[in-house]
Amino acid sequence: MPELPEVEVICRQLNEVLPGQEITGIKVHLAKAFADPQGLLPELIGTRFTEVQRRGKYLLLYTERLVLVGHLRMTGALLYRTHAASISHVRVEIRLAPPAVLYFKDVRTFGGLTLLRRADLAEYPPLLKLGPEPLSPQTSELALYTASRGRKVALKTLLLDQRVIAGVGNIYADEALFLAGLRPKMRADRLTRPKARRLLAALKTVFTQSIEDGGTSFRDYRDSAGKRGLHVQRLAVYGRKGLPCKRCQRPLQSIRLGGRTTVYCPHCQK
């Protein structure tokens, strides 16, 4: 679950507290949660964080020479505390000075941190595969329209392809398609450029609103302070199967697309 808004919230929060903090120690509780392919861990100790960025659903925690690339997957969280805390399912803990601890928690252990040199980040395969950022002013509907040409998959399936648009997951795909008035199972190659423009605008809107609300929390997601996201109160379709559409009051329907539950309004989405 954390999608672009949740990762962006954590990114902004950590950018307020991590820069300037020195890494004094790292304890890895689960080996697969911390990848160090070049054996750089000794170099990380004693360095300071400089900034935190986001790329798609990835967090990039920079030091002077190295970078920790974090992916939260389904249940991961990066929790910042000014003192040692009792937290369940911690897989990695990073001790800092002034006294603080950054905990990587992950219940289902699908996520993790990868340590790289900053110079090697540009060639890191998972990032090379990512499409344009939907919130970037440089991203236009042309990217979405071009990616849809010749694609016979459902429109929602196209949206979930991180090579097309970075950061979109199940929740916000449903929400953006509803806001744009487009049916999730419409064939992607039938997307016109005006509809692509409408869909990209809808993605920007739902992402921006969710970031303002601190993200969407159902079960596991928490921000870096451990707080729940409040955007669940604004969801129009996701998780609302059988409930009245907020536009037309007809019951929302659910289908399966690409193995994902998809909720939409047959009347409002064409």
C-alpha positions in Angstrom: 0.0 0.0 0.0 1.9 3.2 0.5 1.5 5.0 -2.9 2.8 8.3 -4.1 1.0 10.5 -1.6 2.0 8.4 1.5 5.6 8.3 0.4 5.6 12.0 -0.4 4.2 12.8 3.1 7.0 10.8 4.7 9.6 12.4 2.4 8.5 15.9 3.4 8.5 15.0 7.1 11.9 13.4 7.1 13.3 16.4 5.2 12.4 18.5 8.1 14.4 16.4 10.7 17.1 14.3 9.0 19.4 16.8 7.2 22.5 17.4 9.4 21.9 14.3 11.5 24.9 12.0 11.8 24.6 8.3 11.5 26.2 6.7 14.5 25.2 3.1 14.1 22.9 0.7 12.2 21.3 -2.5 13.5 19.9 -4.9 11.0 17.3 -7.2 12.5 16.3 -8.9 9.2 19.0 -9.4 6.7 16.8 -9.2 3.6 15.5 -5.8 4.7 18.9 -4.2 4.2 20.8 -4.7 0.9 24.4 -3.6 0.7 25.7 -5.0 -2.6 28.9 -3.0 -2.6 29.8 -3.5 1.1 29.4 0.2 1.8 28.0 0.0 5.4 31.3 0.9 7.1 31.4 4.1 5.0 27.8 5.0 6.1 28.7 5.3 9.8 29.8 8.8 10.7 28.2 10.5 7.6 25.4 12.9 7.8 22.0 13.0 6.0 21.8 15.9 3.6 18.3 15.6 2.0 15.4 13.2 1.3 13.7 12.9 -2.1 11.0 10.8 -3.6 10.9 9.0 -7.0 7.7 7.2 -7.6 7.1 5.1 -4.5 10.8 5.1 -3.6 12.4 7.2 -0.9 15.9 8.5 -1.4 17.8 9.3 1.8 21.0 11.1 0.8 24.2 11.4 2.8 27.3 13.2 1.6 28.6 10.3 -0.5 25.9 7.5 -0.2 22.2 7.1 -0.6 19.7 4.8 1.1 16.9 3.8 -1.4 13.8 2.7 0.5 10.7 1.0 -0.8 7.9 0.5 1.7 6.0 -2.1 -0.4 2.7 -3.2 1.3 3.4 -2.6 5.0 6.7 -0.7 5.4 7.1 2.4 7.4 10.0 4.8 8.3 9.4 6.0 11.8 11.5 8.9 13.3 11.9 9.1 17.1 14.0 11.4 19.2 14.7 8.6 21.6 14.7 4.8 21.6 11.2 3.4 21.3 9.4 0.1 21.6 8.1 -0.6 18.1 7.0 -4.0 16.8 8.3 -5.5 13.5 11.3 -3.3 13.3 13.7 -4.7 10.6 16.4 -2.0 10.6 17.2 0.8 13.0 19.5 3.7 12.2 20.9 5.5 15.2 21.5 9.2 14.9 23.2 12.2 16.6 21.8 14.5 17.9 20.1 11.5 19.7 17.4 10.1 17.5 16.5 6.8 15.8 15.1 6.1 12.4 13.2 2.8 12.4 12.3 0.8 9.3 9.3 -1.3 10.3 7.7 -3.8 8.0 5.1 -6.3 9.1 5.0 -8.5 5.9 8.8 -8.0 5.1 8.3 -7.2 1.4 10.0 -3.8 1.6 13.6 -2.8 2.4 16.5 -0.4 2.2 19.3 -0.6 -0.4 22.7 1.2 0.2 24.4 2.7 -2.9 26.9 5.3 -3.8 25.3 8.5 -5.0 27.2 8.3 -8.2 25.6 4.9 -8.9 22.0 6.0 -8.3 21.5 7.0 -12.0 22.1 3.4 -13.0 20.0 1.8 -10.3 17.6 -0.6 -12.4 14.4 -0.1 -10.4 14.6 3.7 -10.8 15.5 3.5 -14.5 12.2 1.7 -15.2 10.0 4.4 -13.7 7.8 6.6 -15.9 7.3 10.4 -15.4 6.2 11.9 -12.2 2.5 12.9 -12.3 3.0 15.9 -10.1 5.8 17.3 -12.1 5.0 20.5 -14.2 7.0 18.9 -17.0 4.7 15.9 -17.3 1.9 16.4 -19.8 -1.0 14.3 -21.0 1.2 13.4 -24.0 3.2 10.9 -21.9 0.0 9.1 -20.9 -1.5 9.3 -24.3 1.6 8.0 -26.1 2.0 5.1 -23.6 -1.6 4.0 -24.3 -1.1 3.6 -28.1 -1.4 0.0 -29.2 -2.1 -1.2 -25.6 -5.2 -3.4 -25.4 -5.1 -3.7 -21.6 -7.7 -2.1 -19.4 -7.1 1.6 -18.7 -6.6 0.9 -15.0 -4.0 -1.7 -15.7 -2.1 0.8 -17.8 -2.2 3.3 -14.9 -0.7 0.7 -12.5 2.2 0.2 -14.8 5.0 2.1 -13.1 6.8 2.5 -16.5 3.9 4.6 -17.7 3.3 7.0 -14.7 5.3 6.6 -11.5 3.6 6.2 -8.1 0.1 5.2 -9.0 -1.4 2.3 -7.0 -4.8 0.7 -6.6 -6.4 3.3 -4.4 -5.6 6.4 -6.5 -6.1 4.7 -9.8 -9.7 4.1 -8.8 -10.1 7.6 -7.4 -8.6 9.3 -10.4 -10.6 7.3 -12.9 -13.8 8.2 -11.1 -12.9 11.9 -10.9 -12.1 11.8 -14.7 -15.4 10.0 -15.4 -13.6 7.1 -17.2 -14.4 3.5 -16.9 -11.6 1.4 -15.5 -12.0 -1.5 -18.0 -12.0 0.8 -21.0 -9.3 -0.4 -23.4 -6.2 1.7 -23.0 -5.8 2.3 -26.8 -9.1 4.0 -26.9 -7.9 6.8 -24.7 -8.0 10.1 -26.6 -5.7 12.9 -25.9 -8.5 15.0 -24.3 -9.3 12.1 -22.0 -5.7 11.7 -21.2 -5.5 15.3 -20.2 -8.6 14.8 -18.0 -7.1 11.7 -16.4 -3.7 13.3 -15.7 -5.5 16.3 -14.1 -7.6 13.9 -12.0 -4.4 12.2 -10.8 -2.9 15.5 -9.8 -6.0 16.4 -7.9 -6.4 13.2 -5.9 -2.6 13.1 -5.1 -2.5 16.7 -4.0 -5.6 16.2 -1.8 -4.3 13.1 -0.2 -0.9 14.7 0.5 -2.7 17.5 2.3 -4.6 14.9 4.3 -1.5 13.0 5.3 -2.2 10.0 3.0 -4.7 7.2 3.3 -4.7 4.8 6.2 -6.7 1.6 6.4 -4.5 -0.8 8.4 -0.7 -0.5 8.2 0.2 2.9 6.8 1.6 5.5 9.3 3.6 8.6 8.6 7.1 9.1 10.0 5.6 10.3 13.3 3.3 7.2 13.5 0.1 9.1 12.7 -2.7 7.8 10.4 -3.5 9.5 7.1 -7.0 11.1 7.0 -7.7 10.9 3.3 -9.9 7.8 3.7 -12.6 10.2 4.7 -12.5 11.7 1.2 -12.4 8.5 -0.9 -15.2 8.5 -3.5 -15.0 4.9 -4.7 -12.2 2.9 -3.3 -13.4 0.5 -0.6 -17.0 1.6 -1.1 -18.5 -1.3 -3.1 -22.3 -1.3 -2.9 -22.5 2.1 -1.3 -24.2 5.0 -3.0 -22.1 7.0 -5.6 -21.3 10.4 -4.2 -22.4 11.9 -7.5 -25.5 10.0 -8.7 -26.4 8.0 -5.6 -26.6 4.7 -7.5 -24.7 1.7 -6.0 -21.0 1.4 -6.8 -19.9 -1.8 -8.4 -16.8 -3.9 -8.1 -14.9 -5.9 -10.7 -11.4 -7.6 -10.8 -8.8 -6.2 -13.2 -5.4 -7.6 -13.3 -6.0 -9.4 -10.0 -7.0 -6.1 -8.3 -10.3 -5.2 -6.9 -11.7 -2.2 -8.7 -14.6 -0.1 -7.6 -16.4 2.3 -9.9 -19.7 3.9 -10.9 -21.2 2.4 -14.1 -23.4 5.5 -14.5 -20.8 8.3 -14.0 -17.8 6.5 -15.6 -18.1 5.9 -19.3 
